[in-house]
């Protein structure tokens, strides 16, 4: 009886230690190294910019994820109806409160110099979209409108991939950003 009790206590202690160890070292199902984004942004007219973006994911992402373009002074994300063949067009464009909170926390920790731009960008709901869960490269083209209908300079245009994951209450979420290359149109 005493041996059984000792083995039972040892078994429970080992189970707790293994559980704590697994929980402590839990990793997200998808990491920042599994996602690559490249893109360009160019001004079409005084109120519209166009973004060309390629998102490559080397692993499937079954957790909620969102892609947010962050360009201070620009918003109103929209995809055109006439997408070229081979370009991805999401079924919906919208906002995600939980993903926006993850993004805000990430940007605020990275943004040491330009607090004013951060406040301007997060003063309204951000609009974003998702790509399919499968691994692969997704190329897309979309436009952004000037938020105050005036010509806005393109300051630090970024695009962020937000991965939202929780496991047994542990937050495994992350957000990674990539600067968009600004394409200057040649004067004719």
ABEGO torsion letter per residue (X at the ends): XAAAAAAAAAAAAAAAAAAAAAAAABBBABBAAABBBBBBBBBABAABBBBBBBBBBABBBABBBBBBBBBBGBBGBBBBABBBBGBBBBABBBBBAAAAAAAAAAAAAABAABAAAAAAAAABBBBBBBBBABBEBBBBBBBBBBAAGBBBBBBGBBBBBBBBBBBGGBBABBBBBBBBBBBBBBBX
